[in-house]
């Protein structure tokens, strides 16, 4: 019996519009989306607290932290995150997405709170390393979970909204800094970082493992060598290069923007108060969120590759300008544009990796592709911090802009994946 014209019309209406990706999702997909989004928001919240209090850490006589050492600590965090991303990616393929997500959140939340107890640079370095290990596992696992529960034509948009939660977490961190810093100082800011984890862990108890992961054999799960077979090796290398350049640019910019705004002019900064800096960062997160979401719709419409190249090229042009402006009003308006293009492309990483690799190694591919690239980005905090200390933030941010240009070149070597149906892809498919 065929459906009535009215039923067909209602079905078509439900599957169209800006939020059709959510209306048409089943309960399992919605639970996966909420769990991944909250985890990624918490990831951002915890890791960016360090960036927001960086100027205060540098000026704290107890720690005796220079800009160069502060950059080294940022680099250590990213190196640890790279290791954690690979480990948790493999674990997500072998023991399941849910268990890997729960452990990742628990680790980085506990050690964020521990940062508030440090008495010297050594202790801070140890806790940042442990925090980074847990942080690295969040993204790859969440990407696999959401990719495997949403239909192909809405995958880019769903992952874009997951990615956009990073901006929400960053903005929330800035808001916490705005409220907590004047009362309890930088230690209190770190202590607050553990609180959202309890809610996130509670939400994730309802998450179910995707059916396509359940159908894979234990022997085929999480084999890193599968990423470098004859049919995948070149694609894997280009993904790593693309991510390495993007992550270098992103961390080089975002780890130092709060300090750039907050440090006094004699130390190369703009000289904003901590509260004013927080409002500037919040404004940038609005642009960041819009960039994430817009990329998902653009990528589903014109393709992942075209959207990616457009965004990173715009970022490469805007960043040098941002580092050479001293007028606060101009920075307030330019900052959201920089964040829009300089972060929006991240929404495409998850979809591209999910569509290039089979279920048995999907989280592994995300962990390796993203986090091996992150090893290169670990140099960014130190390079930018050192360059800012000797040549100024204008030159330092111009280097991050060049990294985005190189990312555009590397991105051209990655195949266009479109909106491939993951459920129709056999466990050993290449593309």
C-alpha positions in Angstrom: 0.0 0.0 0.0 1.5 3.3 -1.1 1.7 6.3 1.2 -0.8 9.1 0.8 0.3 12.4 -0.8 -0.1 14.2 2.6 2.1 11.6 4.3 4.8 12.0 1.7 4.5 15.8 1.9 5.0 15.6 5.7 7.9 13.3 5.4 9.6 15.6 2.9 9.1 18.6 5.1 10.6 16.8 8.1 13.7 15.9 6.0 14.3 19.5 4.9 15.2 22.7 6.6 18.1 23.8 8.8 17.4 21.3 11.6 16.2 18.3 9.5 19.4 16.5 10.7 18.0 16.5 14.2 14.3 16.0 13.5 14.9 12.9 11.4 17.4 11.3 13.9 16.3 8.4 16.0 16.8 8.3 19.8 20.1 6.4 19.6 21.6 9.0 17.3 20.4 11.8 19.5 21.9 10.2 22.6 25.2 9.8 20.7 25.1 13.4 19.5 24.5 14.8 23.0 27.2 12.6 24.6 29.8 13.5 21.9 28.9 17.2 22.1 29.1 17.5 25.8 32.4 15.6 25.9 33.9 17.9 23.2 32.5 21.0 25.0 34.1 19.8 28.3 37.4 19.0 26.4 37.5 22.6 25.2 36.4 24.0 28.6 39.2 22.2 30.5 42.1 22.7 28.0 41.4 26.3 27.3 41.3 27.3 31.0 45.1 27.1 30.7 45.1 29.6 27.9 42.8 32.0 29.7 44.8 32.1 32.9 48.2 32.0 31.1 49.0 35.7 31.7 48.2 35.2 35.4 50.5 32.2 35.5 53.3 34.1 33.9 52.9 36.9 36.4 52.6 34.7 39.4 56.0 35.0 41.4 55.5 31.5 42.9 55.7 29.7 39.6 58.4 31.9 37.9 57.0 31.0 34.5 58.4 32.7 31.4 56.6 32.9 28.1 59.0 30.4 26.5 58.4 27.8 29.3 54.6 28.5 29.2 54.8 27.6 25.5 56.7 24.5 26.3 54.0 23.4 28.7 51.5 23.9 26.0 53.6 21.8 23.7 53.9 19.0 26.2 50.1 19.0 26.6 49.6 18.6 22.9 52.2 15.9 22.6 50.5 14.0 25.4 47.1 14.6 23.6 48.6 13.1 20.4 49.6 9.9 22.3 46.2 9.8 24.0 44.4 10.3 20.8 46.1 7.3 19.1 45.6 5.0 22.2 42.0 5.9 22.7 41.2 5.7 19.0 42.4 2.1 19.0 40.6 1.4 22.3 37.3 2.8 20.8 37.5 0.3 17.9 38.4 -2.6 20.2 36.3 -2.1 23.4 33.7 0.2 22.1 33.0 3.9 21.7 31.1 4.4 25.0 33.8 3.0 27.3 36.6 4.9 25.6 34.6 8.2 25.9 33.9 7.6 29.6 37.6 7.0 30.5 38.7 10.1 28.4 36.4 12.5 30.2 37.3 11.1 33.7 41.1 11.5 33.1 41.2 15.0 31.8 38.6 16.3 34.3 40.5 15.0 37.3 43.8 16.5 36.2 42.3 19.8 35.3 41.3 20.2 38.9 44.7 19.0 40.0 46.3 22.0 38.1 44.8 24.2 40.7 46.9 22.6 43.4 50.4 23.0 41.8 53.2 24.8 43.7 55.8 24.8 41.0 56.3 24.4 37.2 57.3 20.7 37.5 53.9 19.8 39.1 52.1 21.9 36.5 53.9 20.1 33.7 53.0 16.6 35.1 49.3 17.4 35.4 49.1 19.1 32.0 50.7 16.0 30.4 48.1 13.7 32.1 45.3 16.0 31.3 46.4 16.0 27.6 46.4 12.2 27.4 42.7 12.1 28.3 41.9 15.1 26.1 43.3 13.4 23.1 40.9 10.5 23.3 37.7 12.6 23.1 37.6 13.7 19.5 38.3 10.5 17.6 35.9 8.5 19.7 33.1 11.0 19.4 33.5 11.3 15.6 33.2 7.5 15.2 30.1 7.4 17.4 28.2 10.2 15.7 29.3 9.2 12.1 27.9 5.7 12.6 24.5 6.8 13.9 23.5 9.6 11.5 22.5 9.2 7.8 24.9 10.2 5.1 23.1 13.3 3.9 23.1 14.8 7.4 26.4 13.5 8.7 28.3 16.8 7.9 25.8 18.9 9.7 25.6 16.6 12.8 29.4 16.6 13.1 29.5 20.3 12.6 27.2 20.9 15.5 29.3 18.5 17.6 32.4 20.4 16.7 30.6 23.7 17.5 30.4 22.6 21.1 34.1 23.4 21.3 33.3 27.1 20.9 30.6 26.8 23.6 33.1 25.2 25.9 35.7 27.8 25.2 33.1 30.6 25.7 32.0 28.9 29.0 35.6 28.8 30.1 36.0 32.5 29.4 32.8 33.2 31.4 34.1 31.1 34.3 37.3 33.1 34.2 35.4 36.3 34.1 33.5 35.4 37.3 35.9 33.2 39.2 39.3 34.9 38.5 38.6 38.1 40.5 37.4 36.2 43.5 39.5 33.0 43.8 42.3 33.7 41.3 43.7 31.2 38.7 43.6 28.2 41.1 39.8 28.6 41.5 39.4 28.6 37.7 41.0 25.2 37.5 39.0 23.8 40.4 35.7 24.7 38.6 36.9 22.8 35.5 36.0 19.4 37.1 32.3 20.2 37.7 30.8 19.7 34.2 32.4 16.3 34.0 29.9 14.8 36.5 27.0 15.8 34.3 28.7 14.5 31.1 29.4 11.1 32.7 25.8 10.9 33.8 24.5 11.6 30.3 26.8 9.1 28.6 25.4 6.1 30.6 22.5 6.1 28.1 24.7 5.9 25.0 24.5 2.7 22.9 27.2 1.2 20.8 26.5 1.7 17.0 25.1 -1.4 15.3 27.7 -1.3 12.5 30.5 -1.5 15.2 28.8 -4.5 16.8 28.9 -6.3 13.4 32.6 -6.0 13.0 34.8 -9.0 14.0 37.1 -8.7 17.0 40.2 -9.6 14.9 39.7 -6.7 12.5 39.2 -3.9 15.0 41.8 -1.2 15.7 44.6 -2.4 13.4 46.8 0.6 12.7 48.5 -1.2 9.7 45.2 -1.1 7.8 45.6 2.7 7.5 48.7 2.3 5.4 47.7 -0.4 3.0 48.2 0.2 -0.8 44.8 1.6 -1.2 44.9 4.0 1.8 48.5 5.0 2.5 48.7 8.2 0.4 45.3 9.4 1.7 46.4 8.8 5.3 49.6 10.7 4.8 47.8 13.7 3.3 45.3 13.7 6.1 48.1 13.8 8.6 49.9 16.6 6.8 46.6 18.6 6.5 45.8 18.2 10.2 49.4 19.0 11.2 49.4 22.3 9.4 45.9 23.2 10.7 46.6 22.2 14.2 49.8 24.2 14.2 48.0 27.3 13.1 45.1 26.8 15.5 47.0 26.2 18.6 49.6 28.8 17.8 46.8 31.3 17.6 44.3 30.3 20.2 46.7 29.4 23.0 48.2 32.9 22.8 45.3 35.1 21.9 44.2 35.6 25.6 47.8 36.4 26.6 48.2 38.7 23.6 45.1 40.7 24.7 45.9 40.6 28.4 49.7 41.2 28.6 50.8 44.8 29.0 52.2 46.7 25.9 55.8 46.6 27.2 55.5 42.8 27.0 54.0 42.9 23.5 50.4 42.7 24.4 47.4 45.0 24.1 47.0 45.6 27.8 43.3 44.6 28.4 42.2 43.7 31.8 41.4 40.1 32.6 37.6 40.8 32.4 37.9 42.7 29.2 40.0 40.0 27.7 37.4 37.4 28.6 34.7 39.4 26.8 36.9 39.6 23.7 37.4 35.8 23.8 33.7 35.2 24.2 33.0 37.4 21.1 35.5 35.2 19.2 33.7 32.1 20.3 30.5 33.4 18.7 32.4 33.6 15.4 33.9 30.2 16.0 30.5 28.6 16.7 29.1 30.2 13.5 32.1 28.9 11.5 31.7 25.4 12.8 28.0 25.2 12.0 28.3 27.0 8.6 31.0 24.7 7.5 28.8 21.7 8.0 26.0 23.0 5.8 28.5 24.3 3.1 30.4 21.0 3.1 27.2 18.9 2.7 26.2 21.3 -0.2 29.4 21.8 -2.2 31.7 19.0 -0.9 34.2 18.6 1.9 37.3 19.6 0.0 36.1 22.9 -1.5 34.7 24.1 1.8 37.9 23.2 3.6 40.3 25.0 1.2 38.0 28.1 1.2 38.1 28.3 5.0 41.8 27.8 5.6 42.8 30.2 2.8 40.7 32.9 4.4 42.3 32.2 7.7 45.8 32.5 6.2 44.9 36.0 4.9 43.3 37.3 8.1 45.7 36.1 10.8 48.7 38.3 9.8 46.4 41.3 10.0 45.1 40.4 13.4 48.5 40.3 14.9 49.4 43.8 13.6 46.3 45.7 15.1 46.7 47.4 18.4 43.3 49.2 18.5 41.0 47.2 20.9 37.8 48.1 18.9 39.3 46.8 15.6 40.4 43.6 17.4 36.9 43.1 18.8 35.4 43.1 15.3 38.1 41.2 13.5 38.5 38.5 16.2 35.1 36.7 15.3 36.0 36.7 11.6 39.4 35.2 12.4 37.7 32.5 14.6 35.0 31.9 11.9 37.5 30.9 9.2 40.4 29.8 11.5 38.3 27.1 13.2 35.2 26.4 11.1 37.1 23.9 8.9 37.4 21.5 11.9 33.9 20.4 11.3 35.0 18.7 8.1 37.7 16.5 9.7 35.4 14.1 11.3 33.2 13.6 8.2 36.2 13.1 5.9 37.9 10.5 8.1 34.6 8.7 8.8 33.9 8.4 5.0 37.4 7.3 4.0 37.8 4.4 6.5 35.8 1.3 7.4 34.0 0.8 10.8 36.7 -1.6 12.1 39.4 1.1 12.0 37.3 4.3 11.9 38.2 5.5 15.4 41.8 4.4 14.9 42.0 6.4 11.7 40.6 9.4 13.4 43.0 9.0 16.3 46.1 8.5 14.1 45.2 11.1 11.4 44.3 13.8 13.9 46.8 13.1 16.6 49.9 12.3 14.6 49.2 15.6 13.0 49.0 17.1 16.4 52.6 16.2 17.1 53.6 18.9 14.7 51.2 21.3 16.4 52.9 20.7 19.7 55.7 22.9 18.4 53.2 25.8 17.9 52.9 27.1 21.4 56.7 27.2 21.9 57.4 28.7 18.4 54.7 31.4 18.7 55.6 32.1 22.3 59.3 32.4 21.5 58.7 34.5 18.4 56.3 36.8 20.3 58.9 37.4 22.9 61.6 38.3 20.4 59.9 39.6 17.2 56.4 40.5 18.5 52.9 38.9 18.1 52.6 40.3 14.5 55.3 38.1 13.2 54.2 35.2 15.5 50.6 35.2 14.2 51.9 35.6 10.6 53.6 32.2 11.0 50.3 30.6 12.0 48.8 32.2 8.9 51.4 30.5 6.7 50.6 27.2 8.4 47.0 27.5 7.2 48.2 28.2 3.7 50.2 25.0 3.7 47.1 23.2 5.1 45.2 24.3 2.0 47.9 22.8 -0.2 47.8 19.5 1.7 44.0 19.3 1.7 44.0 19.2 -2.1 45.5 15.7 -1.9 42.6 14.3 0.1 39.8 12.6 -1.9 36.4 14.2 -2.0 34.1 11.9 0.0 30.7 13.6 -0.5 28.0 12.0 1.6 28.9 8.3 1.5 26.6 5.8 3.2 28.6 4.2 5.9 26.1 1.4 6.5 26.4 0.3 2.9 30.2 0.2 3.1 31.6 -3.3 3.9 34.0 -3.7 6.8 37.0 -3.6 4.5 36.0 -0.9 2.0 38.6 1.7 1.0 36.4 4.5 -0.1 
